């Protein structure tokens, strides 16, 4: 048998970790309901404070700036960015993926590191130009850089459609959580109504101030839960090195036959016929310790590259605009390098733990999601575990709501500022622009709820990938527009070709779907079209931008002349390490050596992510923002 290296870590002594019989009475959740109610009340108080700040901001900056924008220092900016990036999928989807697919879920740790690489690539220039030109809407840069109606509308489509998918994913997550928490007492449609009412109330009361301030509260709750979960789970069920090997000390055999779905399976005496193993990950799921297939390797590579465009999502771009200074943005990027090790690890541990103990739990918990099943078992162990589950539930709701309200705000600003005021009704008053934004948010919530009625939590991963693929269509517009004198016609042609090819491939099918996602085929056609059209376009002389004129690449460079930007070679190195971290070097299906509870390829991947962390830290340290980078509330107009 292959070797297994597992150090002696602290944890429970091996014993029969029998599951707990489910209590299906509502009174068992009374305390949980109380805490969740207190949490919602706290959000209302924060929203009221945000409303007061919004009223003051209206007096000094006008309604549009007060509703859609703001100025926030490093701490608030980090917490709102953290809360926005770590959505409901972090606390529901990642545990479920780890439960179903094992150590493939490690890719989520690298995902955030690639997001930071994207931030290092786009944000320094985008933030500096936004401060000088006075941007408010997420797509103000595109409008300023290219200045055509056709591209403005195309970019709005590529920005709003993936947000709709993203908001739908959050609504589905929220509904699944609330239904599970109330034992199905609240129907799915009612859960969606509750979600929409809360999100819209927060937006109307405080606008961006509500979003940021509630994000601060939600992030604190999330971080506290993330730091506590691994220790408590390990104390009850064992550390990963202790429960990984097939012959671990927690190994038990249980009968799969039970009298009802709420009862605990009986333990077998020895390896009796018909009994199944439980308590050790490899004994229950030996495939978790086999080398991944080539299609899984490709999936991991494209998944990581997909995250490069996350900083171009409208609600993330808004975080770039609302930074008080470039220096604050740099601090946020440095902190976000550490975030995935704190935020993603607990979900992976929860999923792997459920995969080991699942056979000895009641059927109702076996059929539940990894998060819900483990939470249901953990809360019956003791009062502290019950309190932790309550915190976990609140942090889950926090993650879902914080991401959703940010996404809704981003989409409404695109529609009201970019499309309507920027294209259709340029004379629309500022007050009506805000009202239109609020009405747009209502419509978005209604449409997302309708879509959510036909979706379930198993489709969340697909929605996330689709969002990233649509954002890929904007990569040439932002990426090339920030660094090169790209022609507007080239960018427009690329987006049109990409969207048309996406529809065609969806209709006729993708012959290489096992290796290349459909959205990447359309993105590749987009990039090739941009290169082709740019190459055949005749060069036209272009004046340098001055106040009120379209932004030129020369103006972008001038804005960065007092800064020392992050080294692009380090950003490229981060991306190279991310791609190299994928398990491409072994034989698919071959049994892997278990090291510290991980398959060897998983340990190598974690080591690669640690390397990315240090390379990203060096890139952040070498970025020297200008001394005068702090602009008055970040709200100046172009001068």
Secondary structure, DSSP 4 states (H G I P E B T S, - for coil): ---EE------PPS---PPPPP---GGGGHHHHHHHHHHHHHHHHHHHHHHHHHHHHHHHH-HHHHHH---B-HHHHHHHHHHHHS-HIIIIIHHHHHHHHGGGGGHHHHHHHHHHHHHHHHHHHHHHHHHHHT--STTHHHHHHH--HHHHHHHHHHHHHHHHHHHHHHHHHHHHHHHHHTTT-S-HHHHHHHHHHHHHHHHHHHTHHHHHHHHHHHHHHHHHHHHHHHHHHHHHH--HHHHSSTT-TT-EEEES--SSTTSPPPBPSSS-TTEEEES-HHHH-GGGGBPPPHHHHHHHHHHHHHGGGGGGSHHHHHHHHTBS-HHHHHHHHHHHHHHHHHHHHHHHHHHHHHHHHGGGS-HHHHSS-HHHHHHHHHTTT-HHHHHHHHHHHHHHHHHHHHHHHHHHHHHHHIIIIIIIIIII-TT--HHHHHHHHHHHHHHHHHHHHHHHTT--GGGHHHHHHHHHHHHHTTHIIIIIHHHS---HHHHHHHHHHHHHHHHHHHHH--TTTTTS-HHHHHHHHHHHHHHHHHHHSPP---PPP-TTSPPPHHHHHHHTTTSBPPPHHHHHHHHHHHHHTSS-SS-TTPBPPEETTEEHHHHHHHHHHHHHHHHHHHHHHH-B--TT---GGG-PPP-
